Amino acid sequence: MFFTYILQSQKDQSFYIGFTSNLEQRLQQHNKATSGYTSTKKPWKLVYFETFDNETEARKRERAIKKKKSRTYIEYLIDQWEGPSLG
């Protein structure tokens, strides 16, 4: 199983969109990062995800969300999401 996910920075409320096969591990990696984009905006909170049967579909969805280049669209996805509790 693969996931397309959206993280929100608790520092400045910005979003990060990615895909992974392990959500918990990936969130930990973002929050432990010492270099790169996510390291400057820690801590991160998982606010949205979708599940896929394969990596190709997860990558395609990640690209589709990023291609919108719209904070409004991302906020809409999060607001409309009826997924499991994120804790």
C-alpha positions in Angstrom: 0.0 0.0 0.0 1.2 3.5 -0.8 0.0 6.9 0.4 -0.1 10.5 -1.0 0.0 12.8 2.0 -0.1 16.4 3.0 1.8 17.7 6.0 1.3 21.1 7.6 4.1 23.0 9.3 3.2 24.0 12.8 5.8 26.8 12.5 4.3 28.7 9.6 1.2 26.7 8.5 2.7 25.9 5.1 2.0 22.6 3.4 4.2 19.8 2.1 2.9 17.2 -0.3 4.5 13.8 -0.8 4.1 10.1 -1.2 5.4 7.1 0.7 4.8 3.5 1.6 5.1 4.2 5.4 3.3 7.3 6.7 4.5 7.1 10.3 8.1 6.6 9.3 8.0 9.3 6.7 6.5 11.8 9.2 9.3 11.0 11.6 11.9 11.6 8.9 10.4 15.0 8.1 10.4 16.0 11.7 14.0 14.8 12.2 15.4 16.3 9.0 18.5 18.4 9.4 18.7 19.7 5.9 16.3 20.6 3.0 12.9 22.3 2.9 11.2 20.3 5.7 14.0 20.9 8.2 13.4 24.6 8.2 9.6 24.3 9.0 9.5 21.7 11.7 7.5 20.4 13.4 5.1 18.9 10.8 1.7 17.4 11.4 0.0 14.9 9.1 -3.3 16.6 8.0 -4.4 14.5 5.0 -3.7 11.3 3.1 -5.0 9.0 0.4 -4.2 5.3 0.0 -3.3 3.6 -3.3 -2.5 0.0 -4.3 0.7 0.9 -6.1 3.5 3.5 -6.2 2.6 4.8 -9.7 -0.9 5.9 -8.6 0.4 7.5 -5.5 3.0 9.5 -7.5 0.4 10.5 -10.0 -1.9 11.9 -7.3 1.0 13.7 -5.6 1.8 15.4 -9.0 -1.8 16.3 -9.6 -2.1 18.0 -6.2 1.2 19.9 -6.7 0.2 20.9 -10.2 -2.8 22.8 -8.9 -0.4 25.2 -7.1 -3.3 26.2 -4.9 -3.5 26.6 -1.1 -7.3 26.9 -1.5 -7.4 23.5 -3.2 -5.2 21.9 -0.5 -7.4 23.4 2.3 -10.5 22.2 0.5 -9.1 18.6 0.4 -8.3 18.8 4.1 -11.7 20.2 5.0 -13.7 17.7 2.9 -11.6 14.7 4.0 -13.4 11.9 5.8 -10.5 9.7 6.4 -9.5 8.0 9.6 -8.5 10.2 12.6 -5.0 11.6 12.4 -4.6 11.7 16.1 
